[in-house]
């Protein structure tokens, strides 16, 4: 399998996962509001606990995992849930999605 084919499969999986996300309106609104303050180098390194800034594709993969864990914690009513952290991860996820190549963000032809 070629690298391009793997990338295409990865793009489809990521796009499908994003389409299936259903989050409380307030979380999404807060994340959209925070986009203007997003500092990719500083915020992404902090959220992903890395010394170097990952590529947008790597960031989206890691952020999707982190967001899913936060959503599970939120839904379970666990006292360790942090709404602020959830919003930070959603801000980064929305920002990183904007940096992906156009083919990541476009629906596949029917």
N, CA, C and O of each residue as an XYZ file, in Angstrom:
440
protein
N       0.853     -1.187      0.000
C       0.000      0.000      0.000
C       0.892      1.240      0.000
O       1.871      1.289      0.744
N       0.579      2.218     -0.799
C       1.402      3.427     -0.898
C       1.135      4.352      0.284
O       0.119      4.253      0.971
N       2.086      5.253      0.491
C       1.942      6.236      1.562
C       0.713      7.090      1.336
O      -0.018      7.384      2.281
N       0.471      7.496      0.090
C      -0.690      8.327     -0.213
C      -1.985      7.605      0.108
O      -2.927      8.206      0.625
N      -2.032      6.319     -0.199
C      -3.254      5.576      0.090
C      -3.495      5.492      1.598
O      -4.626      5.647      2.061
N      -2.433      5.249      2.355
C      -2.562      5.223      3.812
C      -3.029      6.571      4.334
O      -3.880      6.643      5.221
N      -2.466      7.639      3.779
C      -2.856      8.973      4.210
C      -4.320      9.233      3.903
O      -5.035      9.831      4.707
N      -4.763      8.779      2.732
C      -6.171      8.967      2.365
C      -7.083      8.207      3.319
O      -8.118      8.726      3.737
N      -6.706      6.988      3.662
C      -7.511      6.206      4.602
C      -7.534      6.887      5.959
O      -8.569      6.934      6.623
N      -6.387      7.413      6.367
C      -6.304      8.133      7.638
C      -7.191      9.361      7.622
O      -7.885      9.647      8.597
N      -7.168     10.102      6.495
C      -7.991     11.305      6.372
C      -9.470     10.976      6.495
O     -10.220     11.677      7.173
N      -9.879      9.901      5.830
C     -11.284      9.507      5.863
C     -11.688      9.140      7.288
O     -12.753      9.545      7.755
N     -10.850      8.380      7.975
C     -11.142      7.988      9.352
C     -11.258      9.218     10.251
O     -12.186      9.311     11.054
N     -10.338     10.149     10.124
C     -10.365     11.361     10.940
C     -11.609     12.176     10.647
O     -12.275     12.648     11.569
N     -11.929     12.345      9.380
C     -13.115     13.107      8.985
C     -14.376     12.445      9.520
O     -15.265     13.123     10.034
N     -14.458     11.127      9.402
C     -15.621     10.398      9.907
C     -15.758     10.567     11.419
O     -16.861     10.757     11.932
N     -14.632     10.497     12.127
C     -14.675     10.649     13.578
C     -15.163     12.038     13.957
O     -15.959     12.189     14.883
N     -14.692     13.044     13.248
C     -15.087     14.418     13.560
C     -16.563     14.648     13.291
O     -17.234     15.348     14.048
N     -17.067     14.066     12.223
C     -18.486     14.220     11.897
C     -19.367     13.588     12.968
O     -20.495     14.027     13.193
N     -18.845     12.556     13.628
C     -19.650     11.847     14.615
C     -19.607     12.485     16.006
O     -20.364     12.088     16.892
N     -18.717     13.479     16.203
C     -18.629     14.127     17.514
C     -19.892     14.935     17.800
O     -20.313     15.756     16.985
N     -20.470     14.700     18.926
C     -21.617     15.472     19.393
C     -21.297     15.927     20.805
O     -21.221     15.126     21.736
N     -21.110     17.237     20.942
C     -20.731     17.783     22.233
C     -21.717     18.869     22.626
O     -22.388     19.442     21.768
N     -21.809     19.160     23.939
C     -22.703     20.230     24.381
C     -22.382     21.543     23.663
O     -21.219     21.897     23.467
N     -23.415     22.233     23.288
C     -23.281     23.482     22.543
C     -22.365     24.482     23.252
O     -21.573     25.173     22.611
N     -22.480     24.550     24.567
C     -21.657     25.501     25.326
C     -20.159     25.204     25.177
O     -19.361     26.133     25.058
N     -19.770     23.927     25.182
C     -18.363     23.568     24.999
C     -17.873     24.000     23.618
O     -16.786     24.563     23.491
N     -18.660     23.742     22.603
C     -18.277     24.082     21.233
C     -18.206     25.594     21.056
O     -17.286     26.103     20.416
N     -19.163     26.305     21.614
C     -19.154     27.769     21.511
C     -17.931     28.358     22.210
O     -17.286     29.266     21.686
N     -17.620     27.844     23.373
C     -16.446     28.321     24.110
C     -15.170     28.053     23.311
O     -14.270     28.892     23.261
N     -15.104     26.888     22.693
C     -13.928     26.549     21.887
C     -13.813     27.478     20.681
O     -12.721     27.952     20.367
N     -14.908     27.735     20.018
C     -14.874     28.643     18.862
C     -14.456     30.053     19.291
O     -13.703     30.728     18.588
N     -14.941     30.475     20.421
C     -14.598     31.794     20.947
C     -13.097     31.881     21.249
O     -12.478     32.923     21.034
N     -12.526     30.798     21.740
C     -11.124     30.779     22.114
C     -10.149     30.626     20.965
O      -8.942     30.769     21.162
N     -10.640     30.341     19.773
C      -9.753     30.141     18.619
C      -8.838     31.338     18.358
O      -7.683     31.164     17.971
N      -9.351     32.544     18.567
C      -8.551     33.737     18.265
C      -7.333     33.871     19.188
O      -6.371     34.557     18.843
N      -7.371     33.236     20.330
C      -6.262     33.322     21.291
C      -5.315     32.123     21.198
O      -4.332     32.059     21.935
N      -5.594     31.189     20.317
C      -4.799     29.955     20.209
C      -3.388     30.264     19.734
O      -3.201     30.906     18.700
N      -2.406     29.813     20.484
C      -0.990     29.946     20.134
C      -0.477     28.524     19.915
O      -0.204     27.794     20.868
N      -0.353     28.151     18.666
C      -0.047     26.778     18.298
C       1.185     26.240     19.032
O       1.121     25.179     19.653
N       2.292     26.959     18.963
C       3.518     26.460     19.589
C       3.375     26.277     21.095
O       3.729     25.227     21.631
N       2.871     27.269     21.759
C       2.755     27.217     23.220
C       1.648     26.249     23.658
O       1.889     25.360     24.474
N       0.448     26.419     23.122
C      -0.704     25.641     23.586
C      -0.603     24.165     23.225
O      -0.925     23.297     24.036
N      -0.155     23.888     22.010
C      -0.088     22.495     21.565
C       0.982     21.720     22.331
O       0.769     20.568     22.708
N       2.126     22.350     22.559
C       3.182     21.687     23.338
C       2.687     21.367     24.746
O       2.964     20.293     25.280
N       1.959     22.297     25.337
C       1.436     22.091     26.692
C       0.384     20.975     26.705
O       0.438     20.077     27.546
N      -0.550     21.034     25.790
C      -1.632     20.041     25.764
C      -1.127     18.632     25.461
O      -1.603     17.654     26.038
N      -0.168     18.542     24.560
C       0.315     17.231     24.126
C       1.570     16.794     24.882
O       2.091     15.700     24.666
N       2.045     17.670     25.774
C       3.221     17.363     26.601
C       4.409     16.940     25.743
O       4.984     15.869     25.936
N       4.766     17.810     24.785
C       5.908     17.559     23.914
C       6.828     18.773     23.916
O       6.418     19.881     24.263
N       8.064     18.548     23.528
C       9.034     19.638     23.431
C       8.992     20.314     22.069
O       9.360     21.481     21.935
N       8.541     19.576     21.058
C       8.456     20.148     19.715
C       6.998     20.126     19.254
O       6.196     19.300     19.691
N       6.694     21.040     18.379
C       5.327     21.149     17.884
C       5.081     20.079     16.825
O       5.798     20.032     15.826
N       4.081     19.217     17.024
C       3.798     18.168     16.042
C       3.137     18.737     14.787
O       2.661     19.872     14.775
N       3.121     17.934     13.753
C       2.422     18.327     12.527
C       0.923     18.409     12.836
O       0.464     17.826     13.818
N       0.167     19.120     12.016
C      -1.282     19.182     12.247
C      -1.934     17.794     12.290
O      -2.806     17.547     13.123
N      -1.521     16.895     11.404
C      -2.115     15.549     11.388
C      -1.817     14.799     12.685
O      -2.702     14.159     13.253
N      -0.566     14.879     13.154
C      -0.207     14.234     14.420
C      -0.969     14.873     15.574
O      -1.433     14.186     16.484
N      -1.091     16.186     15.527
C      -1.808     16.897     16.583
C      -3.266     16.468     16.629
O      -3.803     16.203     17.705
N      -3.908     16.398     15.473
C      -5.318     15.999     15.429
C      -5.494     14.602     16.007
O      -6.423     14.361     16.778
N      -4.605     13.679     15.638
C      -4.697     12.322     16.184
C      -4.636     12.331     17.708
O      -5.479     11.727     18.372
N      -3.642     13.016     18.258
C      -3.484     13.064     19.711
C      -4.615     13.800     20.401
O      -5.072     13.397     21.470
N      -5.062     14.882     19.784
C      -6.148     15.672     20.377
C      -7.474     14.917     20.354
O      -8.280     15.049     21.275
N      -7.702     14.129     19.308
C      -8.930     13.321     19.262
C      -8.958     12.313     20.403
O     -10.003     12.083     21.011
N      -7.819     11.719     20.689
C      -7.734     10.756     21.791
C      -7.969     11.466     23.124
O      -8.742     10.995     23.958
N      -7.301     12.594     23.317
C      -7.455     13.352     24.561
C      -8.902     13.820     24.737
O      -9.453     13.763     25.836
N      -9.501     14.278     23.651
C     -10.879     14.776     23.729
C     -11.841     13.639     24.055
O     -12.770     13.826     24.841
N     -11.634     12.474     23.468
C     -12.502     11.325     23.749
C     -12.418     10.924     25.216
O     -13.424     10.571     25.831
N     -11.215     10.980     25.770
C     -11.046     10.659     27.195
C     -11.757     11.688     28.069
O     -12.406     11.334     29.054
N     -11.631     12.952     27.708
C     -12.325     14.000     28.460
C     -13.838     13.828     28.369
O     -14.550     14.001     29.358
N     -14.317     13.491     27.191
C     -15.765     13.298     27.012
C     -16.264     12.125     27.844
O     -17.337     12.204     28.443
N     -15.500     11.038     27.888
C     -15.880      9.891     28.719
C     -15.929     10.282     30.190
O     -16.840      9.887     30.918
N     -14.943     11.059     30.619
C     -14.896     11.514     32.014
C     -16.086     12.419     32.308
O     -16.714     12.306     33.361
N     -16.396     13.326     31.366
C     -17.537     14.237     31.542
C     -18.837     13.456     31.659
O     -19.645     13.707     32.554
N     -19.034     12.509     30.751
C     -20.286     11.748     30.733
C     -20.445     10.873     31.967
O     -21.566     10.639     32.419
N     -19.341     10.390     32.515
C     -19.430      9.506     33.681
C     -19.684     10.276     34.975
O     -19.998      9.684     36.007
N     -19.545     11.608     34.912
C     -19.766     12.409     36.111
C     -18.593     12.388     37.069
O     -18.726     12.771     38.231
N     -17.447     11.941     36.585
C     -16.232     11.858     37.401
C     -15.836     13.260     37.881
O     -15.818     14.212     37.101
N     -15.525     13.368     39.154
C     -15.167     14.663     39.749
C     -13.849     15.213     39.208
O     -13.562     16.397     39.382
N     -13.047     14.376     38.557
C     -11.772     14.842     38.015
C     -11.935     15.563     36.673
O     -10.964     16.091     36.132
N     -13.146     15.585     36.141
C     -13.392     16.237     34.856
C     -13.090     17.734     34.949
O     -13.496     18.408     35.896
N     -12.364     18.238     33.941
C     -12.038     19.660     33.870
C     -12.649     20.252     32.605
O     -12.216     19.965     31.489
N     -13.655     21.077     32.808
C     -14.309     21.743     31.682
C     -13.302     22.642     30.956
O     -13.298     22.704     29.726
N     -12.459     23.331     31.710
C     -11.464     24.222     31.109
C     -10.508     23.443     30.209
O     -10.196     23.882     29.102
N     -10.053     22.307     30.676
C      -9.156     21.463     29.858
C      -9.881     20.982     28.612
O      -9.302     20.960     27.526
N     -11.135     20.599     28.757
C     -11.921     20.120     27.615
C     -12.017     21.225     26.557
O     -11.855     20.962     25.365
N     -12.275     22.434     26.988
C     -12.365     23.561     26.055
C     -11.003     23.806     25.397
O     -10.939     24.062     24.195
N      -9.924     23.731     26.167
C      -8.580     23.918     25.601
C      -8.293     22.892     24.503
O      -7.749     23.231     23.452
N      -8.661     21.646     24.756
C      -8.429     20.589     23.773
C      -9.303     20.816     22.534
O      -8.843     20.625     21.409
N     -10.544     21.217     22.735
C     -11.417     21.494     21.594
C     -10.922     22.688     20.776
O     -11.013     22.670     19.549
N     -10.402     23.718     21.433
C      -9.836     24.867     20.726
C      -8.693     24.384     19.830
O      -8.649     24.692     18.639
N      -7.785     23.634     20.417
C      -6.633     23.138     19.656
C      -7.087     22.238     18.511
O      -6.556     22.321     17.404
N      -8.059     21.387     18.772
C      -8.563     20.488     17.736
C      -9.154     21.275     16.570
O      -8.851     20.989     15.412
N      -9.986     22.254     16.867
C     -10.577     23.078     15.802
C      -9.494     23.833     15.029
O      -9.554     23.925     13.803
N      -8.516     24.366     15.738
C      -7.442     25.123     15.082
C      -6.582     24.215     14.206
O      -6.232     24.577     13.082
N      -6.251     23.050     14.717
C      -5.408     22.127     13.952
C      -6.136     21.594     12.720
O      -5.513     21.361     11.683
N      -7.425     21.402     12.826
C      -8.205     20.942     11.672
C      -8.136     21.950     10.533
O      -8.144     21.573      9.361
N      -8.068     23.221     10.878
C      -7.978     24.265      9.851
C      -6.645     24.226      9.127
O      -6.527     24.742      8.016
N      -5.635     23.618      9.747
C      -4.301     23.548      9.147
C      -4.093     22.309      8.281
O      -3.112     22.219      7.544
N      -5.010     21.364      8.371
C      -4.878     20.147      7.573
C      -5.084     20.468      6.095
O      -5.775     21.428      5.752
N      -4.483     19.665      5.227
C      -4.737     19.863      3.791
C      -6.227     19.807      3.505
O      -6.976     19.119      4.199
N      -6.641     20.515      2.508
C      -8.057     20.596      2.144
C      -8.725     19.235      2.025
O      -9.894     19.092      2.382
N      -8.013     18.241      1.533
C      -8.609     16.917      1.329
C      -9.044     16.274      2.636
O      -9.921     15.411      2.630
N      -8.442     16.680      3.774
C      -8.867     16.170      5.067
C     -10.268     16.662      5.410
O     -11.054     15.938      6.022
N     -10.570     17.877      5.021
C     -11.785     18.540      5.481
C     -12.952     18.439      4.523
O     -14.049     18.895      4.846
N     -12.750     17.856      3.356
C     -13.829     17.797      2.380
C     -14.475     16.418      2.400
O     -13.776     15.413      2.531
N     -15.787     16.355      2.275
C     -16.464     15.067      2.240
C     -16.102     14.330      0.960
O     -15.816     14.936     -0.073
N     -16.121     13.019      1.058
C     -15.851     12.196     -0.114
C     -17.025     12.258     -1.068
O     -18.170     12.367     -0.630
N     -16.758     12.190     -2.393
C     -17.852     12.202     -3.356
C     -18.740     10.981     -3.193
O     -18.264      9.898     -2.851
N     -20.021     11.156     -3.437
C     -20.967     10.045     -3.286
C     -21.042      9.237     -4.556
O     -21.786      8.259     -4.622
